[in-house]
Amino acid sequence: MTMKRMVTEIGMGTDIRGADYTKAAVRALRDALWHNSLNVAAALGKPTDSMVVEVLIGVPKPERVNKDEVLAVLPHGTGTVKVVEGGLEIPNDAGTGSTVLAHAAAVVRLDV
């Protein structure tokens, strides 16, 4: 059998005042995952934990994301997290903080 892409989910997350990159990344992945109910595994007679999820996060400073915290969001299956440059950071007028926007893509694969 071969791992086949079944679903691609996308989301966006922010940290409005704290410039916490991990918080924004976690929120982006939750946004991608929590707006659906995946029945594809069950429809193919597979357990939900057989899903393999590739998570891609885009933020301006990838090194500031804790990948383990992002990976902990996955409710089923196993996964990997890759963080790349992307997203957006908007400084406040006072120059004392910023808002971080993270984008997430979750590619769900099954062995079929």
Summary of the structure (lengths in Angstrom):
residues: 112
radius of gyration: 15.4
end to end distance: 5.3
largest distance: 56.6
contacts: 346
relative contact order: 0.34
helix: 25%
strand: 43%
